Amino acid sequence: MEWRSAGLSWADAERPGLVWERGDVSPLVVGRRVGFRAIGRRECVGARGNPCPVAAVVPGRGTQARCAECARLDRAHSVAADTIADDPRTYRVYLAWFGVGMVKVGITREERGPARLLEQGAVAFAWLGRGPLMAARRAEELLRVALGVPDRISYAKKRAVRATLPGADERRRELERMHGFALALDGWPESLERVALGERGVVGHGVVDHGVAFGVERLAGVGGFAVTELVDGGVVLGDLVAVAGPDLYLDDGGRLIVLDSRLLRGWRLEGTRGGGREAARTTVPVREVPVVQGGLF
């Protein structure tokens, strides 16, 4: 049976899953065997829920899996691109921690809760404010400049430091220090409510840590090999070790393989378990992920 991936979902923080275009969800359970083969060519996934009108072929290394025209249409209705100014929903401003010296500021719809932070691979985060979209945008820019932090950190950088993360206490202290500085700043939009840090461990009020959900302790001190692209007939195979953001970590016979699940979109996939005539190991192109000590900045 052939499947088409619709991405990785963190709707259930306790158990992420791979979502398929026809609506099925495959729970990702640590220790369970994961295996599939790519078939044919990678095609554009379309935009805003509509299929690509020409089923354009897209490069295997891209994470968006969209042709230029569908990418333009998708971005034309994107909050991230500042193309929607009249969204009536409530937004939250957050600080997200990915590694030592790797903190960013961002916004997300309040109704999504921590899902956006889990999708990004934020190892810890704290809420800073809540209010209308444009006020959240202004606060985001104010905080980005004042704190000297970016609004984006590449997934390659996040991936490179996961093997050398400090403990939860150090993560919490760094976020608490920056949170206090941020709330004391002048110039916050009047329509944005500042969110103070409350009791530790109370979701939505204190620093929230995703170290356990991601299984970062199982990645400590371990390098690996990241899948660079899928190819026709190429196999990805291994026992699931951890899931962090969009990344699946698989033990492929003693070799750690990291798969960015966004690379699956646009491919037809079929299951494989590594038995009989099937490939016994991962055969798609990979590159080494070095173990990076300390912060990147």
Secondary structure as GFF3:
##gff-version 3
##sequence-region A 1 297
A	DSSP	beta_strand	2	9	.	.	.	ID=ss1
A	DSSP	beta_strand	17	20	.	.	.	ID=ss2
A	DSSP	beta_strand	25	27	.	.	.	ID=ss3
A	DSSP	beta_strand	33	39	.	.	.	ID=ss4
A	DSSP	alpha_helix	68	75	.	.	.	ID=ss5
A	DSSP	beta_strand	91	99	.	.	.	ID=ss6
A	DSSP	beta_strand	102	109	.	.	.	ID=ss7
A	DSSP	three_ten_helix	110	112	.	.	.	ID=ss8
A	DSSP	alpha_helix	115	120	.	.	.	ID=ss9
A	DSSP	beta_strand	124	131	.	.	.	ID=ss10
A	DSSP	alpha_helix	133	147	.	.	.	ID=ss11
A	DSSP	alpha_helix	155	161	.	.	.	ID=ss12
A	DSSP	three_ten_helix	162	164	.	.	.	ID=ss13
A	DSSP	alpha_helix	168	183	.	.	.	ID=ss14
A	DSSP	beta_strand	193	194	.	.	.	ID=ss15
A	DSSP	beta_strand	208	209	.	.	.	ID=ss16
A	DSSP	alpha_helix	211	214	.	.	.	ID=ss17
A	DSSP	three_ten_helix	216	219	.	.	.	ID=ss18
A	DSSP	beta_strand	224	227	.	.	.	ID=ss19
A	DSSP	beta_strand	235	244	.	.	.	ID=ss20
A	DSSP	beta_strand	247	252	.	.	.	ID=ss21
A	DSSP	beta_strand	255	260	.	.	.	ID=ss22
A	DSSP	three_ten_helix	261	264	.	.	.	ID=ss23
A	DSSP	beta_strand	268	271	.	.	.	ID=ss24
A	DSSP	beta_strand	286	289	.	.	.	ID=ss25
###
